[in-house]
Amino acid sequence: MKEKIKIFLDSDLLEKYLLGTTNDQESLQVERYLAMYPEVRDTYNELQDNLEIYAKLHAIKTPDGLRNKIMARIKSENASRRKFFRYAIAASFAAIMFAGASYFLWNQNQSLQEENIIVNNKIETLKEDMRLELEDVRNQFIVLNNPQTKRYNVKGNNNAKDLKAVAYINPVKKLSYINVKKLPHISDNQSFQMWAEVNGEMINLGIIDEAAGKEKLLALPYADKAVSYITIEQKGGNQTPTVENIVAKIDY
């Protein structure tokens, strides 16, 4: 056994273990010998003491003012770090403000674009309405002043004897208009409605307002051998004419 311990102590395993350079297997061997043999423990403690003495003898003296320099460096780094954090916080706040402002401007821009679209649509609608109205005025002028326009007096039947209207038909320009001069009295829950039969299909021309009829001509769809009707319908009009309530017929 003594020979085994001597061989172990003659090796450099204790020194390597003390310096932390042994591998896992060597460390386990050293720790087993330290636990089992007092002679190994004594040698290990002696090596520790010698190493401590050697370290003290060869220790390098700390330069004068090094501690102050280190403390000053630490303070400088802390100040720089605090300054960096302040800049970082300020930058973050600026980024948040910029993001908020960007969203606000984007939202405003979207609203302006939507409003611009609405305004443009209204302008286009007005332009189209004006174009149609000007075209209608031009057609009325042609119908009333063209010598080829035919004029038809329209009278109501027995259910509307007081109904009087004038139809203007121009077969060359293919334009048709009617001017309602007078409508008989009907109940408040009824309306006069205009229809045109074109190619076998009944077309709803809308409610006839006596006051409006006197002010302007009402356009009729033009077709060869077309027929127009005036009926009495319920207030607000119907989608299909009530045949038994036809009060006037215009053939052209």
C-alpha positions in Angstrom: 0.0 0.0 0.0 2.9 2.3 0.9 4.3 1.7 -2.6 1.0 2.6 -4.2 0.9 5.9 -2.3 4.5 6.7 -3.1 3.9 6.2 -6.8 0.9 8.5 -6.6 2.7 11.2 -4.8 5.7 11.0 -7.1 3.3 11.8 -10.0 2.3 15.3 -10.7 -1.5 14.7 -10.3 -1.7 16.6 -7.0 0.0 19.7 -8.5 -2.2 19.5 -11.6 -5.4 19.1 -9.5 -4.3 22.1 -7.4 -3.9 24.2 -10.5 -7.2 22.9 -12.0 -5.6 21.2 -15.1 -6.7 17.6 -14.5 -9.3 15.9 -16.6 -12.4 14.2 -15.2 -10.8 10.8 -14.7 -7.7 12.2 -13.0 -9.8 14.5 -10.7 -11.8 11.4 -9.6 -8.5 9.5 -8.8 -7.1 12.5 -6.8 -10.3 13.0 -4.8 -10.4 9.2 -4.0 -6.8 9.3 -2.7 -7.4 12.4 -0.7 -10.4 10.8 1.0 -8.7 7.4 1.7 -5.0 8.3 2.7 -4.0 10.9 5.3 -0.5 11.1 3.8 -2.0 12.3 0.5 -4.1 14.9 2.3 -1.1 16.2 4.2 0.9 16.5 1.0 -2.0 18.3 -0.7 -2.3 20.8 2.2 1.5 21.4 2.1 1.3 22.1 -1.6 -1.5 24.6 -1.0 0.5 26.5 1.6 3.6 26.6 -0.7 1.5 27.9 -3.6 0.1 30.6 -1.4 3.5 31.7 -0.2 4.9 31.7 -3.8 2.0 33.8 -4.9 2.6 36.3 -2.2 6.3 36.5 -2.9 5.8 37.1 -6.6 2.7 39.2 -6.4 2.9 42.5 -8.5 2.4 45.6 -6.5 -0.7 47.5 -7.5 0.4 50.8 -9.2 -0.3 54.0 -7.2 -3.6 55.6 -8.1 -4.9 52.4 -9.9 -7.9 52.1 -7.5 -8.8 55.8 -8.1 -8.5 55.3 -11.9 -10.7 52.2 -11.8 -13.3 54.0 -9.7 -13.2 57.0 -12.0 -13.6 54.6 -15.0 -16.6 52.9 -13.4 -18.2 56.3 -12.6 -17.6 57.4 -16.2 -19.1 54.2 -17.6 -22.1 54.5 -15.3 -22.6 58.2 -16.4 -22.3 57.1 -20.1 -24.8 54.3 -19.4 -27.2 56.7 -17.8 -26.8 59.1 -20.7 -27.3 56.3 -23.1 -30.5 55.3 -21.3 -31.8 58.9 -21.4 -31.1 59.1 -25.1 -32.7 55.7 -25.6 -35.8 56.7 -23.6 -35.9 60.0 -25.5 -35.5 58.1 -28.8 -38.2 55.7 -27.8 -40.6 58.5 -26.9 -39.7 60.3 -30.2 -40.4 57.1 -32.1 -43.8 56.7 -30.3 -44.6 60.3 -31.1 -43.5 59.9 -34.7 -45.6 56.7 -35.0 -48.6 58.5 -33.5 -48.2 61.5 -35.8 -47.7 59.2 -38.8 -50.9 57.3 -38.0 -52.8 60.5 -37.5 -51.5 61.9 -40.8 -52.2 58.6 -42.6 -55.7 58.6 -41.1 -56.3 62.2 -42.1 -55.0 61.4 -45.6 -57.4 58.5 -45.9 -60.3 60.7 -44.7 -59.3 63.3 -47.3 -59.1 60.7 -50.0 -62.5 59.4 -49.1 -64.0 62.9 -49.0 -62.3 63.7 -52.3 -63.9 60.5 -53.9 -67.3 61.5 -52.6 -66.9 65.1 -53.9 -65.7 63.8 -57.3 -68.6 61.4 -57.5 -71.1 64.2 -56.7 -69.4 66.4 -59.3 -69.6 63.6 -61.9 -73.3 63.0 -61.0 -74.1 66.8 -61.3 -72.2 66.9 -64.6 -74.2 63.9 -65.9 -77.5 65.5 -64.7 -76.6 68.8 -66.4 -75.7 66.9 -69.6 -79.0 65.1 -69.6 -80.9 68.2 -68.8 -79.2 70.2 -71.6 -79.8 67.3 -74.0 -83.5 67.3 -73.0 -83.8 71.1 -73.5 -82.1 70.7 -77.0 -84.5 67.9 -77.9 -87.5 70.0 -76.8 -86.3 72.9 -78.9 -86.0 70.6 -81.9 -89.5 69.1 -81.4 -91.2 72.4 -80.9 -89.5 74.2 -83.8 -89.0 71.5 -86.4 -91.6 71.7 -89.2 -91.6 67.9 -89.4 -92.9 67.6 -85.9 -96.5 66.3 -85.7 -98.9 67.7 -83.1 -101.6 65.5 -81.5 -104.3 66.8 -79.1 -105.0 64.4 -76.3 -108.3 64.2 -74.5 -109.5 62.0 -71.6 -112.3 59.4 -71.8 -115.5 59.5 -69.8 -113.6 58.9 -66.6 -111.4 62.0 -67.1 -113.2 64.3 -69.5 -111.3 67.4 -68.3 -107.9 65.9 -69.2 -106.2 67.9 -71.9 -102.7 67.3 -73.3 -100.6 67.9 -76.4 -98.3 65.2 -77.8 -95.3 66.2 -80.1 -93.9 63.5 -82.4 -91.0 64.0 -84.7 -90.4 60.8 -86.8 -87.2 62.2 -88.4 -85.4 63.0 -85.2 -87.2 60.1 -83.5 -88.3 62.3 -80.6 -91.6 62.2 -78.6 -92.8 64.6 -75.9 -96.1 65.4 -74.2 -97.3 68.5 -72.5 -100.1 68.0 -70.0 -102.3 71.1 -70.0 -105.0 70.0 -67.5 -105.7 67.1 -65.3 -109.1 66.3 -63.7 -109.6 66.2 -60.0 -109.0 62.9 -58.3 -108.9 61.8 -54.7 -105.8 62.4 -52.5 -105.0 58.7 -52.4 -104.7 58.5 -56.2 -102.2 59.6 -58.9 -102.0 60.0 -62.7 -99.3 57.8 -64.1 -97.8 57.8 -67.6 -97.0 54.6 -69.6 -95.6 53.8 -73.0 -96.1 50.5 -74.9 -92.9 49.9 -76.9 -92.4 46.6 -78.8 -95.1 45.0 -76.7 -93.5 46.0 -73.4 -95.2 48.5 -71.0 -92.7 51.1 -69.8 -93.4 53.1 -66.6 -92.8 56.8 -67.3 -93.7 57.9 -63.8 -96.3 60.1 -62.0 -97.7 63.1 -63.8 -97.7 66.3 -61.8 -100.0 68.8 -63.4 -98.0 71.8 -62.3 -94.8 70.3 -63.6 -96.4 69.2 -66.8 -97.4 72.8 -67.6 -93.8 74.0 -67.1 -92.1 71.6 -69.4 -92.5 68.7 -71.9 -92.4 65.2 -70.6 -90.2 62.9 -72.7 -91.8 59.8 -74.3 -89.9 56.8 -75.7 -90.0 56.9 -79.4 -90.9 53.9 -81.5 -92.7 53.2 -84.7 -96.4 52.7 -84.0 -95.8 53.3 -80.3 -98.8 53.8 -77.9 -98.8 55.8 -74.7 -101.4 55.7 -71.9 -102.4 57.7 -68.9 -103.9 55.8 -66.0 -105.2 56.5 -62.6 -103.3 54.6 -60.0 -103.0 54.5 -56.2 -100.9 57.2 -54.5 -97.3 56.9 -55.5 -98.0 54.8 -58.6 -97.8 51.1 -59.6 -95.2 48.9 -61.3 -97.8 47.7 -63.8 -100.7 49.8 -65.3 -104.3 49.2 -64.1 -106.0 48.6 -67.5 -109.5 49.4 -66.3 -108.2 52.8 -65.1 -106.9 54.0 -68.5 -108.1 57.6 -69.0 -106.2 58.6 -72.1 -104.5 56.9 -75.1 -102.0 58.4 -77.5 -101.2 56.7 -80.8 -98.2 57.9 -82.9 
